[in-house]
Amino acid sequence: MVAMLDEEFDLVRLVETQRGMVFKFGDVLVARGSGRQSASRAGLAGRSVEDEIEAIARGLGLKTATRTRFTGRNARTAPCDLAVLSGEQVAIAIAVAAKGFDSTGSKLTDSVREVEAMADVCLPTQFIMVVIDGIGWKSRMKDLRAIYQLWESRQIDGMYTLQSLGAFRRDLENAARLRELL
């Protein structure tokens, strides 16, 4: 059962990470108190997603950069929340968008534009992955469908939620092996 939970939810790493954390009752109330939260809390949710994917990449031993831009076709650039660097070079082999929102609004539409820009500029040798999460997506189904369409049409290489981080880890590892980064 533990193996299945680890495969599906990256359980062992999450437990090891959270075991050392100290949570207060107020932390739990704030995190679970309401479905709709302020923009600052949404930003923290986004940062939490970024922290999770960065921990996975570093756990695999990959050289990373966070909150940066990558260069693709015709020397155009696009933003990414996590970049996996290609060996000793500064070239980016894998770019990941981390979009976690506990609020609603145009920030989600901006996220879609960022993912579309990533898909538009990426080289055939680059992998583009997106990790999304948060209640905000529930009220922005059109934006969520736009990202899903990019994945379905293979313009991006993976679409994940926090619940499917086990699959993200596996796919990230496979992409890194294909680019001989592991």
SELUM-237691 format. One record per residue (C-alpha): x, y, z. Coordinates in Angstrom, 1 decimal, decimal comma. Layout:
N
xx: X | yy: Y | zz: Z;
...
This chain:
182
xx: 0,0 | yy: 0,0 | zz: 0,0;
xx: 2,9 | yy: 2,4 | zz: 0,8;
xx: 4,4 | yy: 1,7 | zz: -2,6;
xx: 1,2 | yy: 2,5 | zz: -4,3;
xx: 0,7 | yy: 5,7 | zz: -2,3;
xx: 4,3 | yy: 6,7 | zz: -3,0;
xx: 3,9 | yy: 6,0 | zz: -6,7;
xx: 0,6 | yy: 8,0 | zz: -7,0;
xx: 1,2 | yy: 10,8 | zz: -4,5;
xx: 5,0 | yy: 10,9 | zz: -3,9;
xx: 4,1 | yy: 10,0 | zz: -0,3;
xx: 7,5 | yy: 9,2 | zz: 1,1;
xx: 9,2 | yy: 12,4 | zz: 0,0;
xx: 6,2 | yy: 14,5 | zz: 1,2;
xx: 6,2 | yy: 12,9 | zz: 4,6;
xx: 9,9 | yy: 13,3 | zz: 5,0;
xx: 9,6 | yy: 17,0 | zz: 4,0;
xx: 6,7 | yy: 17,7 | zz: 6,3;
xx: 8,0 | yy: 15,7 | zz: 9,3;
xx: 10,4 | yy: 18,4 | zz: 10,2;
xx: 7,9 | yy: 21,2 | zz: 9,9;
xx: 6,1 | yy: 22,7 | zz: 12,8;
xx: 2,4 | yy: 23,5 | zz: 12,2;
xx: 0,3 | yy: 25,6 | zz: 14,6;
xx: -3,4 | yy: 25,3 | zz: 14,9;
xx: -3,7 | yy: 28,8 | zz: 13,2;
xx: -1,8 | yy: 27,5 | zz: 10,2;
xx: -4,3 | yy: 24,7 | zz: 9,7;
xx: -7,2 | yy: 27,2 | zz: 10,2;
xx: -5,8 | yy: 29,6 | zz: 7,6;
xx: -5,0 | yy: 26,8 | zz: 5,1;
xx: -8,4 | yy: 25,2 | zz: 5,4;
xx: -10,6 | yy: 28,0 | zz: 6,6;
xx: -12,1 | yy: 29,1 | zz: 3,3;
xx: -12,2 | yy: 28,1 | zz: -0,4;
xx: -11,6 | yy: 31,6 | zz: -1,6;
xx: -8,6 | yy: 33,4 | zz: -0,3;
xx: -6,8 | yy: 36,6 | zz: -0,9;
xx: -4,4 | yy: 37,3 | zz: -3,8;
xx: -1,4 | yy: 37,2 | zz: -1,4;
xx: -2,5 | yy: 33,7 | zz: -0,2;
xx: -2,8 | yy: 32,7 | zz: -3,9;
xx: 0,7 | yy: 33,8 | zz: -4,4;
xx: 1,8 | yy: 31,6 | zz: -1,5;
xx: -0,1 | yy: 28,7 | zz: -3,0;
xx: 1,8 | yy: 29,2 | zz: -6,3;
xx: 5,1 | yy: 29,4 | zz: -4,4;
xx: 4,2 | yy: 26,1 | zz: -2,7;
xx: 3,7 | yy: 24,4 | zz: -6,1;
xx: 7,1 | yy: 25,8 | zz: -7,2;
xx: 8,8 | yy: 24,5 | zz: -4,0;
xx: 7,3 | yy: 21,0 | zz: -4,6;
xx: 8,6 | yy: 20,7 | zz: -8,1;
xx: 12,0 | yy: 22,2 | zz: -7,3;
xx: 12,4 | yy: 19,7 | zz: -4,5;
xx: 11,6 | yy: 16,8 | zz: -6,9;
xx: 14,1 | yy: 18,1 | zz: -9,5;
xx: 16,8 | yy: 18,5 | zz: -6,9;
xx: 16,0 | yy: 15,1 | zz: -5,4;
xx: 16,7 | yy: 13,7 | zz: -8,8;
xx: 20,1 | yy: 15,5 | zz: -8,8;
xx: 19,2 | yy: 17,8 | zz: -11,6;
xx: 20,8 | yy: 21,3 | zz: -12,0;
xx: 18,0 | yy: 23,8 | zz: -11,8;
xx: 17,1 | yy: 27,5 | zz: -11,9;
xx: 13,9 | yy: 29,0 | zz: -10,7;
xx: 11,6 | yy: 31,9 | zz: -11,8;
xx: 13,6 | yy: 32,5 | zz: -15,0;
xx: 13,2 | yy: 32,7 | zz: -18,7;
xx: 14,3 | yy: 30,2 | zz: -21,4;
xx: 15,3 | yy: 30,7 | zz: -25,0;
xx: 13,7 | yy: 28,7 | zz: -27,7;
xx: 12,9 | yy: 29,1 | zz: -31,4;
xx: 14,3 | yy: 32,1 | zz: -33,2;
xx: 16,0 | yy: 33,3 | zz: -30,0;
xx: 12,6 | yy: 34,1 | zz: -28,5;
xx: 12,1 | yy: 33,7 | zz: -24,8;
xx: 9,3 | yy: 32,6 | zz: -22,5;
xx: 9,0 | yy: 32,5 | zz: -18,7;
xx: 9,3 | yy: 29,4 | zz: -16,6;
xx: 9,0 | yy: 28,7 | zz: -12,9;
xx: 11,6 | yy: 25,9 | zz: -13,0;
xx: 14,3 | yy: 25,3 | zz: -15,5;
xx: 16,4 | yy: 22,1 | zz: -15,7;
xx: 19,7 | yy: 23,1 | zz: -17,2;
xx: 21,5 | yy: 21,0 | zz: -19,8;
xx: 24,7 | yy: 19,8 | zz: -18,2;
xx: 27,3 | yy: 22,5 | zz: -17,7;
xx: 25,7 | yy: 24,7 | zz: -20,3;
xx: 23,2 | yy: 27,4 | zz: -19,6;
xx: 20,8 | yy: 25,9 | zz: -22,1;
xx: 17,5 | yy: 24,8 | zz: -20,7;
xx: 16,4 | yy: 21,2 | zz: -21,5;
xx: 13,2 | yy: 21,1 | zz: -19,5;
xx: 11,0 | yy: 24,1 | zz: -18,6;
xx: 8,2 | yy: 23,8 | zz: -16,0;
xx: 5,4 | yy: 26,1 | zz: -15,2;
xx: 4,0 | yy: 26,0 | zz: -11,7;
xx: 0,5 | yy: 27,5 | zz: -11,5;
xx: -1,2 | yy: 27,1 | zz: -8,1;
xx: -4,0 | yy: 29,5 | zz: -7,2;
xx: -6,4 | yy: 29,6 | zz: -4,3;
xx: -8,0 | yy: 32,8 | zz: -5,7;
xx: -9,9 | yy: 33,5 | zz: -8,9;
xx: -9,5 | yy: 36,2 | zz: -11,6;
xx: -7,3 | yy: 37,3 | zz: -14,4;
xx: -4,1 | yy: 35,9 | zz: -12,8;
xx: -5,2 | yy: 32,5 | zz: -14,1;
xx: -5,7 | yy: 33,9 | zz: -17,6;
xx: -2,2 | yy: 35,3 | zz: -17,4;
xx: -1,0 | yy: 31,9 | zz: -16,4;
xx: -2,5 | yy: 30,4 | zz: -19,6;
xx: -0,7 | yy: 33,1 | zz: -21,7;
xx: 2,6 | yy: 32,1 | zz: -20,0;
xx: 2,1 | yy: 28,4 | zz: -20,8;
xx: 1,0 | yy: 29,3 | zz: -24,4;
xx: 4,2 | yy: 31,3 | zz: -24,8;
xx: 6,3 | yy: 28,4 | zz: -23,5;
xx: 4,7 | yy: 26,1 | zz: -26,0;
xx: 5,1 | yy: 28,6 | zz: -28,8;
xx: 8,8 | yy: 29,1 | zz: -28,4;
xx: 10,1 | yy: 25,7 | zz: -27,3;
xx: 12,6 | yy: 23,9 | zz: -29,4;
xx: 11,9 | yy: 20,2 | zz: -30,4;
xx: 14,8 | yy: 19,3 | zz: -28,0;
xx: 13,1 | yy: 21,0 | zz: -25,0;
xx: 10,4 | yy: 19,5 | zz: -22,8;
xx: 7,6 | yy: 21,7 | zz: -21,4;
xx: 5,7 | yy: 20,6 | zz: -18,4;
xx: 2,9 | yy: 22,3 | zz: -16,4;
xx: 1,9 | yy: 21,7 | zz: -12,7;
xx: -1,4 | yy: 23,3 | zz: -11,8;
xx: -3,4 | yy: 23,2 | zz: -8,6;
xx: -5,7 | yy: 25,3 | zz: -6,4;
xx: -9,4 | yy: 26,0 | zz: -6,1;
xx: -9,2 | yy: 29,1 | zz: -8,3;
xx: -9,1 | yy: 26,9 | zz: -11,4;
xx: -12,6 | yy: 25,6 | zz: -10,6;
xx: -14,2 | yy: 28,9 | zz: -11,6;
xx: -11,9 | yy: 29,4 | zz: -14,6;
xx: -12,7 | yy: 26,2 | zz: -16,6;
xx: -12,1 | yy: 27,9 | zz: -19,9;
xx: -8,5 | yy: 28,7 | zz: -18,9;
xx: -8,0 | yy: 25,2 | zz: -17,6;
xx: -9,3 | yy: 23,8 | zz: -20,9;
xx: -6,8 | yy: 26,0 | zz: -22,8;
xx: -3,9 | yy: 24,4 | zz: -21,0;
xx: -5,4 | yy: 20,9 | zz: -21,3;
xx: -5,8 | yy: 21,5 | zz: -25,1;
xx: -2,0 | yy: 22,3 | zz: -25,3;
xx: -1,3 | yy: 19,0 | zz: -23,6;
xx: -3,8 | yy: 17,1 | zz: -25,7;
xx: -2,4 | yy: 18,5 | zz: -28,9;
xx: 1,2 | yy: 17,7 | zz: -27,7;
xx: 2,3 | yy: 21,2 | zz: -27,6;
xx: 3,4 | yy: 20,6 | zz: -24,0;
xx: 4,8 | yy: 17,4 | zz: -22,7;
xx: 3,0 | yy: 17,0 | zz: -19,4;
xx: 0,2 | yy: 18,4 | zz: -17,3;
xx: 0,0 | yy: 17,5 | zz: -13,6;
xx: -1,6 | yy: 18,5 | zz: -10,3;
xx: -0,2 | yy: 18,2 | zz: -6,8;
xx: -2,0 | yy: 14,9 | zz: -6,5;
xx: -0,1 | yy: 13,5 | zz: -9,5;
xx: 3,4 | yy: 14,6 | zz: -8,5;
xx: 4,5 | yy: 11,0 | zz: -8,6;
xx: 3,7 | yy: 10,9 | zz: -12,3;
xx: 5,5 | yy: 14,3 | zz: -12,7;
xx: 8,6 | yy: 12,9 | zz: -11,0;
xx: 8,6 | yy: 9,9 | zz: -13,2;
xx: 8,1 | yy: 11,9 | zz: -16,4;
xx: 10,7 | yy: 14,5 | zz: -15,3;
xx: 13,2 | yy: 11,7 | zz: -14,7;
xx: 12,5 | yy: 10,1 | zz: -18,1;
xx: 12,9 | yy: 13,5 | zz: -19,9;
xx: 16,2 | yy: 14,0 | zz: -18,0;
xx: 17,4 | yy: 10,6 | zz: -19,1;
xx: 16,4 | yy: 11,3 | zz: -22,7;
xx: 18,6 | yy: 14,4 | zz: -22,6;
xx: 21,4 | yy: 12,5 | zz: -20,8;
xx: 21,1 | yy: 14,7 | zz: -17,7;
xx: 21,0 | yy: 11,6 | zz: -15,4;
